[in-house]
């Protein structure tokens, strides 16, 4: 494999700006070499600061010193000597979110006594082309060409504009290449069909305007981050048969939330402090006699009855993590978010389509169009999102209809007037529907 050297970079720069006489070495003094040497360090530093380059990443533990120099932060951290650009600062590397911090001057400020920083390093090794990946070399070359072209090639505005456009395009391509390293996280195999379908939906909606195939790695990573929310959101939209569970709740000893407060109860002000909390003058907290803790996998109610054979639900109310009723035993039918319900292997095809459509909605604002001469641009995210939201609503409606078809049709019981008109026949007919 060929080794990239500074001489290689310099001669590539000269070729880009149309100077036909290459450098033979880096020791023979001449105007071309002097000009390139003068611009080299800046070009590398500038390029290093533009992205989170994998080859230039480093990590360091930050030890905080108590400080009130930049309130409200209470600790100051000294950055590593080779720091150039912060990627993140976290308590632990596998944390989802960064800590609260501020970068001021040569220091960082935060609330924790220690933290872990990942950063782009300005170490001398990163200025040696031997250590550069090809896509980084290309970006440095084009930026260096942009810097020296006016002096070495008498470049005018048109040529400078062309070099700048080439540099911007190369930088964007390099960032996409680096993204593949950043998003190289393992995704459960059974999620792949749903994600693949979501990408197909986006390709259909955005055909001709977005390089879907070039964005696949990033899209899958974004979908994986949104996965738990998307599945739970779609589960909340219907009474899905495959995720339906029933449970008998007994005991009924849960207190109404708030009934232990001695100062404010359900919006009422308590009397003088000497008045006992259970005084007869205080309002009654609940019209229900029994309270039941909800199942740990409870997501939303389908029905709540004193007996599963009853036509109507019993009086009840949900408060926080419990349900309250006037029956000592109740039957609760609900949609679950247990491990079986969120496992794609158990999903009907129509439910999978709805989840895929919603995943597409959650990530579409992050899509980028192809590079143009003016650099990177955002797509019309609002229009694309509107199209995908319409697709999601259609998929959700179709899934709910197909799910409902699996249930036995139920007729609405006759009202009092209809029962009176039918006489004794109505009671017998009504009994068939319990």
matplotlib code that plots the C-alpha trace (Angstrom):
import matplotlib.pyplot as plt

x = [0.0, 1.4, 2.3, 1.1, 3.8, 3.9, 5.6, 2.7, 0.2, 2.1, 2.3, -1.4, -2.1, 0.0, -1.8, -5.2, -4.2, -2.7, 1.0, 2.7, 6.2, 6.1, 8.4, 11.3, 11.8, 11.1, 14.6, 15.3, 14.1, 11.8, 8.7, 6.3, 7.7, 7.8, 4.2, 3.0, 4.9, 3.5, -0.1, 0.3, -0.2, -3.2, -4.8, -4.4, -5.6, -8.6, -9.6, -9.1, -11.5, -14.3, -15.3, -14.9, -12.2, -11.7, -8.0, -7.6, -9.8, -8.5, -10.1, -9.0, -10.3, -11.1, -10.5, -12.4, -11.2, -13.7, -14.3, -16.8, -15.2, -18.1, -21.2, -23.5, -20.8, -18.9, -15.9, -13.3, -11.5, -8.2, -8.3, -5.7, -2.7, -3.4, -7.1, -8.5, -12.3, -14.6, -16.7, -18.5, -18.1, -19.9, -19.8, -19.3, -18.5, -21.7, -24.0, -26.6, -26.4, -23.5, -23.1, -24.0, -20.8, -19.5, -16.3, -14.8, -11.3, -8.8, -11.0, -14.3, -16.7, -19.3, -21.0, -19.2, -15.9, -14.7, -15.8, -14.7, -13.9, -13.6, -12.0, -10.2, -6.4, -4.0, -1.1, 1.9, 1.1, -2.1, 0.0, 1.9, 0.2, 1.4, -1.4, -4.2, -7.0, -7.5, -10.7, -8.9, -6.0, -8.4, -10.0, -6.6, -5.4, -8.3, -8.3, -4.6, -5.1, -7.7, -5.3, -2.2, -3.9, -3.9, -0.2, 1.1, -1.4, -2.8, -6.2, -9.2, -12.6, -13.9, -11.1, -11.3, -15.0, -14.5, -11.8, -14.1, -17.0, -14.7, -13.4, -17.0, -18.1, -15.0, -15.6, -19.2, -18.2, -15.5, -18.0, -20.4, -17.5, -16.7, -20.4, -20.1, -17.6, -19.8, -22.9, -21.3, -23.5, -25.0, -28.7, -30.9, -31.4, -35.1, -35.4, -33.8, -36.9, -38.9, -36.0, -35.5, -39.3, -39.0, -36.1, -38.2, -41.0, -38.6, -37.3, -40.8, -41.7, -38.4, -37.5, -35.2, -34.3, -32.5, -29.7, -31.4, -28.8, -25.9, -27.7, -28.6, -26.1, -27.0, -30.7, -30.6, -28.7, -31.2, -34.1, -32.4, -32.3, -36.0, -37.0, -38.4, -40.4, -41.8, -43.0, -44.6, -46.3, -47.9, -48.9, -50.8, -52.8, -54.9, -56.3, -53.9, -54.9, -51.4, -50.5, -53.7, -53.5, -56.1, -55.5, -57.7, -57.0, -57.8, -57.2, -57.9, -55.8, -54.0, -54.6, -55.7, -52.6, -52.4, -54.5, -51.4, -50.7, -51.5, -51.5, -53.2, -55.7, -57.0, -57.1, -58.7, -56.9, -56.8, -58.0, -55.7, -52.6, -54.2, -56.9, -56.2, -55.7, -58.7, -61.1, -64.7, -64.6, -62.1, -63.5, -63.6, -60.7, -62.3, -65.7, -64.1, -63.7, -60.8, -57.5, -55.4, -51.8, -51.5, -49.5, -45.9, -46.4, -49.6, -49.7, -53.3, -56.7, -59.1, -61.8, -62.3, -65.2, -66.4, -66.9, -65.6, -69.1, -70.6, -71.6, -70.6, -67.5, -67.7, -67.2, -63.5, -60.7, -57.0, -54.6, -50.9, -50.0, -53.3, -56.9, -59.8, -63.3, -66.1, -65.6, -63.1, -62.2, -62.1, -61.0, -58.7, -58.1, -55.2, -52.5, -49.1, -45.6, -43.9, -41.0, -43.4, -45.4, -42.3, -40.6, -40.9, -41.0, -44.5, -45.9, -48.6, -47.4, -49.8, -48.5, -44.9, -45.9, -47.3, -44.1, -41.9, -43.9, -43.7, -39.9, -39.6, -41.5, -39.1, -35.9, -36.8, -35.8, -32.2, -31.9, -29.6, -29.8, -26.9, -24.0, -24.3, -21.9, -22.9, -22.3, -24.5, -28.2, -31.2, -34.1, -37.6, -38.1, -41.6, -43.0, -41.3, -42.5, -46.1, -46.0, -44.7, -47.2, -50.0, -48.4, -48.2, -51.9, -52.9, -50.8, -52.1, -55.7, -55.2, -53.5, -56.4, -59.0, -57.3, -56.8, -60.5, -61.6, -60.2, -62.7, -66.2, -68.6, -70.6, -74.1, -75.0, -77.5, -81.1, -82.0, -84.8, -87.3, -86.5, -86.7, -90.2, -91.4, -90.1, -91.5, -90.4, -88.7, -86.2, -84.9, -84.3, -82.6, -80.5, -79.3, -77.6, -75.3, -73.7]
y = [0.0, 3.4, 5.7, 9.3, 11.9, 15.6, 15.7, 13.6, 16.1, 19.1, 17.8, 16.9, 20.5, 21.8, 19.6, 20.8, 24.5, 23.8, 24.1, 21.6, 21.6, 19.2, 19.3, 16.9, 17.0, 19.0, 20.3, 22.4, 25.9, 27.5, 29.7, 26.8, 24.9, 28.0, 29.0, 25.4, 25.1, 28.4, 27.3, 23.6, 23.8, 26.1, 23.8, 20.7, 22.4, 23.9, 20.5, 18.7, 21.2, 20.6, 17.1, 14.3, 12.4, 8.9, 8.8, 12.0, 11.0, 10.8, 10.4, 11.9, 12.0, 15.5, 16.1, 19.1, 21.8, 23.8, 27.1, 30.0, 31.8, 30.9, 30.4, 28.5, 25.9, 24.7, 22.9, 23.8, 21.3, 21.8, 20.5, 18.1, 20.0, 18.5, 19.5, 21.0, 20.2, 18.6, 15.7, 15.0, 15.2, 12.5, 10.7, 7.4, 6.6, 4.6, 7.3, 8.5, 12.2, 14.6, 16.3, 20.0, 22.0, 25.2, 25.8, 29.1, 30.2, 27.4, 25.6, 23.7, 24.3, 21.8, 20.5, 17.2, 16.5, 14.4, 13.5, 11.8, 13.8, 12.6, 15.2, 15.8, 15.9, 18.5, 16.2, 16.3, 12.8, 14.2, 16.6, 13.7, 12.6, 9.0, 8.8, 10.2, 8.2, 9.0, 11.0, 13.3, 13.7, 14.7, 17.4, 18.9, 18.9, 20.9, 23.3, 23.8, 24.3, 27.0, 28.8, 28.9, 29.2, 33.0, 33.2, 30.2, 30.1, 33.6, 32.1, 34.4, 34.4, 31.7, 29.3, 30.0, 29.4, 26.1, 25.0, 26.0, 24.0, 20.9, 21.3, 21.5, 18.4, 16.5, 17.5, 16.4, 13.0, 12.6, 13.4, 10.7, 8.2, 9.1, 8.7, 5.0, 4.6, 6.6, 4.6, 1.2, -0.1, -3.5, -3.5, -6.5, -8.7, -8.9, -5.1, -5.1, -5.9, -3.1, -0.6, -1.8, -1.2, 2.3, 3.1, 1.8, 4.2, 7.1, 6.1, 6.1, 9.4, 11.1, 9.4, 11.5, 14.0, 12.1, 9.6, 7.1, 4.3, 6.6, 7.4, 3.8, 3.4, 6.7, 6.1, 2.7, 4.3, 7.0, 4.5, 2.3, 5.4, 6.0, 2.4, 2.0, 5.2, 4.3, 0.9, 2.1, 5.0, 2.7, 0.2, 3.1, 3.7, 0.6, -2.4, -4.9, -8.5, -9.9, -7.5, -7.9, -9.3, -9.9, -9.8, -10.3, -7.5, -8.3, -6.8, -3.2, -1.5, 1.2, 4.7, 7.6, 9.6, 12.8, 11.6, 11.7, 15.4, 17.5, 21.0, 20.8, 18.0, 17.9, 21.6, 22.2, 24.2, 22.5, 24.5, 25.6, 23.5, 22.2, 20.5, 16.8, 15.6, 13.2, 15.9, 15.5, 19.0, 17.8, 16.7, 13.0, 12.0, 9.3, 8.0, 4.5, 1.8, -0.2, 0.7, -1.8, -1.5, -1.7, -4.6, -3.6, -4.2, -2.1, 0.4, 1.3, 0.0, -1.8, -2.4, -2.8, -4.8, -6.5, -9.7, -10.5, -11.6, -8.2, -6.1, -2.8, -1.6, -0.9, 2.6, 3.2, 5.8, 5.7, 7.7, 7.4, 3.7, 2.4, 1.9, 2.5, 0.9, -0.1, -3.8, -5.8, -7.9, -6.6, -7.9, -5.6, -6.1, -4.0, -3.6, -4.7, -3.5, -6.7, -8.4, -10.4, -7.3, -5.3, -8.3, -7.9, -11.6, -11.6, -8.7, -9.1, -7.7, -4.8, -3.7, -3.9, -1.7, 0.9, 0.9, 1.2, 4.2, 5.9, 5.2, 6.9, 10.0, 10.2, 10.3, 12.1, 15.6, 14.3, 13.4, 15.4, 15.9, 15.3, 17.8, 20.7, 23.4, 25.5, 22.9, 20.9, 21.8, 20.5, 18.9, 20.4, 18.3, 19.6, 18.5, 15.1, 14.6, 15.5, 12.8, 10.2, 11.2, 10.6, 7.2, 6.4, 7.3, 5.0, 2.2, 2.6, 2.7, -0.4, -2.3, -1.4, -2.5, -5.8, -6.3, -5.6, -8.1, -10.9, -10.1, -11.3, -8.5, -7.1, -5.6, -2.6, -3.7, -2.5, 0.6, 0.9, 2.2, -0.6, -3.3, -2.0, -2.2, -5.7, -6.8, -10.3, -11.1, -8.3, -9.8, -13.1, -11.6, -9.3, -12.2, -13.7, -10.7, -11.0]
z = [0.0, -1.0, 1.9, 1.8, 2.5, 2.7, -0.7, -2.1, -0.7, -2.0, -5.5, -5.5, -4.5, -7.4, -9.8, -8.5, -9.2, -12.6, -11.7, -14.0, -12.3, -9.3, -6.3, -6.4, -2.7, 0.5, 0.9, -2.2, -1.4, -3.9, -3.9, -4.3, -1.3, 0.9, 0.1, 0.8, 4.0, 5.2, 4.7, 5.7, 9.5, 9.2, 6.5, 8.7, 11.9, 10.1, 8.6, 11.9, 13.5, 11.0, 12.0, 14.5, 12.7, 13.9, 13.4, 15.5, 18.4, 22.0, 25.4, 28.7, 32.3, 33.5, 37.2, 38.5, 40.9, 43.0, 41.4, 41.4, 38.5, 36.1, 38.2, 38.4, 37.6, 40.7, 39.1, 36.5, 34.3, 32.6, 29.0, 27.6, 26.1, 22.7, 22.7, 19.6, 19.5, 22.0, 20.7, 24.0, 27.8, 29.8, 33.2, 31.4, 27.8, 27.3, 28.6, 26.2, 27.1, 27.9, 31.3, 31.7, 31.0, 29.4, 27.4, 28.5, 27.4, 27.9, 30.5, 30.8, 33.7, 35.1, 38.2, 38.7, 40.3, 37.4, 33.9, 30.7, 27.5, 24.0, 21.7, 18.4, 19.1, 17.8, 18.5, 16.1, 14.9, 13.3, 11.2, 9.6, 6.3, 7.0, 9.6, 7.5, 5.9, 2.2, 2.6, 5.1, 2.7, 0.0, 2.1, 3.3, -0.3, -1.6, 1.3, 0.9, -2.9, -2.1, 0.2, -2.2, -5.6, -5.7, -5.0, -7.0, -9.9, -9.9, -9.4, -9.9, -8.3, -10.7, -10.0, -6.2, -6.3, -8.0, -5.5, -2.6, -4.0, -4.4, -0.9, 0.5, -1.4, -0.3, 3.3, 3.2, 1.7, 4.4, 7.1, 5.7, 5.7, 9.3, 10.2, 9.3, 12.2, 14.6, 13.9, 13.8, 16.7, 16.8, 16.0, 16.9, 13.8, 14.2, 13.9, 10.4, 8.3, 10.0, 9.4, 5.8, 5.2, 6.7, 4.4, 1.5, 2.5, 2.5, -0.9, -2.3, -0.8, -1.6, -4.8, -7.0, -4.3, -1.5, -1.8, 0.4, -0.2, 0.8, 4.1, 5.1, 7.9, 9.5, 9.0, 10.7, 13.6, 14.0, 13.8, 16.5, 18.8, 18.2, 18.3, 21.8, 21.5, 18.1, 19.2, 22.3, 20.5, 17.9, 20.7, 22.3, 19.2, 19.3, 21.2, 19.4, 19.8, 19.9, 22.7, 24.7, 28.3, 31.0, 34.8, 37.9, 40.4, 44.0, 47.4, 46.6, 49.3, 47.3, 48.8, 46.6, 45.7, 47.8, 50.8, 53.1, 52.5, 55.6, 53.9, 50.5, 49.5, 46.0, 45.7, 49.1, 51.8, 55.2, 58.2, 61.1, 61.8, 65.0, 63.0, 62.6, 59.0, 59.2, 60.5, 59.4, 57.9, 55.2, 51.8, 51.1, 48.9, 46.9, 45.8, 45.3, 47.9, 46.4, 44.7, 42.7, 41.5, 37.8, 36.2, 35.5, 31.7, 31.6, 28.7, 28.2, 29.1, 26.8, 29.4, 33.1, 34.5, 37.7, 35.6, 32.2, 31.2, 31.9, 28.9, 30.5, 32.3, 36.0, 37.4, 37.8, 37.6, 36.9, 39.1, 38.6, 38.8, 40.1, 39.2, 41.6, 41.6, 44.0, 43.5, 45.6, 42.5, 39.0, 35.6, 33.6, 29.9, 28.6, 26.0, 27.3, 26.5, 27.8, 26.0, 23.8, 22.7, 21.7, 20.0, 16.2, 15.7, 17.2, 15.2, 12.5, 9.1, 9.3, 12.7, 11.4, 8.5, 10.9, 13.1, 10.0, 8.7, 12.1, 12.2, 8.9, 10.3, 13.3, 11.2, 8.0, 9.2, 9.4, 5.7, 3.5, -0.3, -2.7, -2.5, -4.9, -6.0, -3.1, -0.5, 1.8, 1.9, 3.9, 2.0, 2.4, 5.6, 6.3, 2.9, 3.2, 6.8, 5.8, 3.1, 5.5, 8.2, 5.7, 4.9, 8.6, 9.2, 6.3, 7.6, 11.2, 10.0, 7.9, 10.8, 13.2, 10.8, 10.1, 13.8, 14.6, 12.0, 14.2, 17.0, 17.2, 16.1, 19.0, 18.7, 20.9, 23.6, 23.3, 25.2, 27.7, 25.1, 22.6, 25.4, 26.4, 22.8, 22.4, 25.7, 27.0, 23.8, 24.3, 27.6, 26.0, 23.0, 25.2, 27.2, 24.2, 23.9, 27.4]

ax = plt.figure().add_subplot(projection="3d")
ax.plot(x, y, z, "-o")
ax.set_aspect("equal")
plt.show()
